[in-house]
Amino acid sequence: MLLASIGRGLQLPLPSFLGGDLIASPLALILPAAWWLLLAQAFSQGDPWLEQTALRPIRYFDAGLLLGISAILVGLAWLLASVLDQPLLLAIARNSLGFMGLGLLAARLFGWQTAALIPIAFHLLSGFFGQRAGQIMLWAWSLQPNLNLASWLPALSLWIIGLVWSVFQPARNAG
């Protein structure tokens, strides 16, 4: 949140392959991918065999940790956006939740190393193919810098599905 506030004027130009101008995505909208990289690195360090045979429900603890982190993140973003009058902070919270959900789904399908990079690849592909005639498409929710409530629906859906699936399905591999 602090880095986003400091560098709020920095832009990441992304070419649009479907026509139109470059998308000048605020750099702050890709910063949550760095946060996800740290989380994915931390979650990939466990021993999958030990976690599957542990008496304590490790996946429930992990999901609870992610739920708590998400609640703190969204609460802090809402508070700071209200106090500092920076709605971009809410878009950062949305991207944090969406990238987490996307990464959790990718960890179940491809493993942690790939899952760490999927949100960055998604954001870049959104820039390349997510704009048509100057309008950002709904599936490219990570590019929306404003408080478009429709952009929260896919991000929250990915977050909920990723969190629930991570409780019931272990990640593909530890590395």
C-alpha positions as CSV (number, residue, x, y, z in Angstrom):
1,M,0.0,0.0,0.0
2,L,2.8,2.4,0.8
3,L,4.7,1.6,-2.4
4,A,1.5,2.2,-4.3
5,S,1.0,5.5,-2.7
6,I,4.5,6.6,-3.4
7,G,4.6,5.5,-7.0
8,R,1.0,6.2,-7.9
9,G,2.0,8.3,-10.9
10,L,4.2,5.6,-12.5
11,Q,2.6,3.8,-15.5
12,L,3.3,0.5,-17.2
13,P,2.6,0.9,-20.9
14,L,1.1,-2.3,-22.4
15,P,0.5,-2.7,-26.1
16,S,-3.0,-3.7,-27.2
17,F,-3.0,-6.3,-29.9
18,L,-6.7,-6.0,-30.6
19,G,-6.4,-2.4,-31.7
20,G,-6.3,0.9,-29.9
21,D,-3.6,2.8,-28.1
22,L,-1.2,1.6,-25.5
23,I,-2.8,0.8,-22.2
24,A,-1.1,2.9,-19.5
25,S,-1.7,0.6,-16.6
26,P,-0.7,2.1,-13.2
27,L,2.3,0.3,-11.9
28,A,0.5,-0.1,-8.6
29,L,-1.9,-2.5,-10.2
30,I,0.9,-5.1,-10.8
31,L,2.4,-4.7,-7.3
32,P,0.0,-7.2,-5.8
33,A,1.7,-9.8,-8.1
34,A,4.9,-9.3,-6.1
35,W,3.0,-9.8,-2.9
36,W,1.7,-13.1,-4.4
37,L,5.2,-14.1,-5.4
38,L,6.2,-13.9,-1.7
39,L,3.2,-15.8,-0.5
40,A,3.7,-18.6,-3.2
41,Q,7.4,-18.8,-2.1
42,A,6.4,-19.2,1.5
43,F,3.7,-21.8,0.8
44,S,6.0,-23.8,-1.5
45,Q,8.5,-24.4,1.3
46,G,6.4,-27.1,3.1
47,D,7.0,-30.8,2.8
48,P,3.9,-32.1,1.0
49,W,4.3,-35.6,2.4
50,L,4.4,-34.3,6.0
51,E,1.6,-31.9,5.4
52,Q,-0.6,-34.7,4.0
53,T,0.1,-37.0,6.9
54,A,0.0,-34.3,9.7
55,L,-2.6,-34.7,12.4
56,R,-3.4,-31.0,12.3
57,P,-5.3,-29.8,9.3
58,I,-2.5,-27.8,7.6
59,R,-4.6,-26.8,4.6
60,Y,-7.2,-25.4,6.9
61,F,-4.6,-23.4,8.7
62,D,-3.2,-22.1,5.4
63,A,-6.6,-21.1,4.3
64,G,-7.3,-19.4,7.6
65,L,-4.0,-17.5,7.2
66,L,-4.8,-16.4,3.7
67,L,-8.3,-15.4,4.8
68,G,-6.9,-13.3,7.7
69,I,-4.3,-11.7,5.4
70,S,-7.0,-10.9,2.9
71,A,-9.3,-9.3,5.5
72,I,-6.5,-7.2,6.8
73,L,-5.5,-6.1,3.3
74,V,-9.0,-5.2,2.2
75,G,-9.7,-3.4,5.5
76,L,-6.5,-1.5,5.3
77,A,-7.1,-0.6,1.7
78,W,-10.6,0.6,2.4
79,L,-9.4,2.7,5.4
80,L,-6.5,4.3,3.6
81,A,-8.6,4.9,0.5
82,S,-11.2,6.7,2.6
83,V,-8.7,8.7,4.6
84,L,-6.3,9.6,1.8
85,D,-8.9,9.8,-0.9
86,Q,-7.0,7.4,-3.2
87,P,-9.5,4.9,-4.8
88,L,-6.5,3.2,-6.5
89,L,-5.8,1.5,-3.2
90,L,-9.1,-0.4,-3.5
91,A,-8.1,-1.6,-7.0
92,I,-4.8,-2.8,-5.5
93,A,-6.8,-4.8,-2.9
94,R,-9.0,-6.2,-5.6
95,N,-5.9,-7.3,-7.6
96,S,-4.4,-8.8,-4.5
97,L,-7.4,-11.0,-3.9
98,G,-7.8,-11.9,-7.6
99,F,-4.1,-12.7,-8.0
100,M,-4.2,-14.8,-4.9
101,G,-7.2,-16.8,-6.2
102,L,-5.6,-17.1,-9.6
103,G,-2.3,-18.3,-8.0
104,L,-4.0,-20.8,-5.7
105,L,-5.9,-22.3,-8.6
106,A,-2.7,-22.5,-10.6
107,A,-0.9,-24.2,-7.7
108,R,-3.4,-27.0,-7.7
109,L,-3.2,-27.4,-11.5
110,F,0.5,-26.7,-12.3
111,G,2.5,-26.5,-9.0
112,W,3.9,-23.6,-7.0
113,Q,6.7,-22.4,-9.3
114,T,4.2,-21.9,-12.2
115,A,1.6,-20.5,-9.8
116,A,4.0,-17.8,-8.7
117,L,4.1,-16.4,-12.3
118,I,0.5,-16.8,-13.4
119,P,-0.8,-13.5,-12.0
120,I,2.0,-11.6,-13.8
121,A,1.3,-13.4,-17.1
122,F,-2.5,-12.8,-16.6
123,H,-1.9,-9.0,-16.2
124,L,0.3,-8.9,-19.3
125,L,-2.2,-10.9,-21.4
126,S,-4.9,-8.6,-20.1
127,G,-3.0,-5.6,-21.4
128,F,-2.3,-7.3,-24.7
129,F,-5.8,-8.6,-25.4
130,G,-8.1,-6.9,-22.8
131,Q,-8.9,-3.7,-24.6
132,R,-11.1,-3.2,-27.6
133,A,-11.8,0.3,-29.0
134,G,-10.6,2.0,-25.8
135,Q,-12.8,-0.1,-23.5
136,I,-11.3,-2.5,-21.0
137,M,-13.1,-5.9,-21.2
138,L,-14.6,-7.4,-18.1
139,W,-12.3,-10.4,-18.0
140,A,-9.3,-8.0,-17.9
141,W,-10.3,-6.9,-14.3
142,S,-6.7,-6.4,-13.2
143,L,-6.4,-3.4,-15.6
144,Q,-9.3,-1.4,-14.2
145,P,-7.9,1.5,-12.2
146,N,-11.2,2.9,-11.1
147,L,-13.9,1.6,-8.7
148,N,-15.7,-0.4,-11.3
149,L,-17.8,-2.8,-9.2
150,A,-18.1,-5.3,-12.1
151,S,-14.3,-5.7,-12.0
152,W,-14.6,-7.0,-8.4
153,L,-16.8,-9.9,-9.4
154,P,-14.2,-12.0,-11.3
155,A,-11.5,-11.2,-8.8
156,L,-13.7,-12.2,-5.8
157,S,-14.9,-15.3,-7.7
158,L,-11.3,-16.4,-8.3
159,W,-10.4,-15.7,-4.7
160,I,-13.3,-17.7,-3.3
161,I,-12.8,-20.6,-5.6
162,G,-9.0,-20.7,-5.1
163,L,-9.3,-20.5,-1.3
164,V,-12.0,-23.2,-1.2
165,W,-10.2,-25.5,-3.6
166,S,-6.9,-25.1,-1.7
167,V,-8.6,-26.6,1.4
168,F,-9.8,-29.7,-0.5
169,Q,-7.0,-30.2,-3.0
170,P,-3.3,-30.2,-2.3
171,A,-0.9,-28.3,-4.6
172,R,0.5,-30.3,-7.5
173,N,4.0,-30.3,-6.2
174,A,6.1,-28.6,-3.6
175,G,8.6,-27.0,-6.0
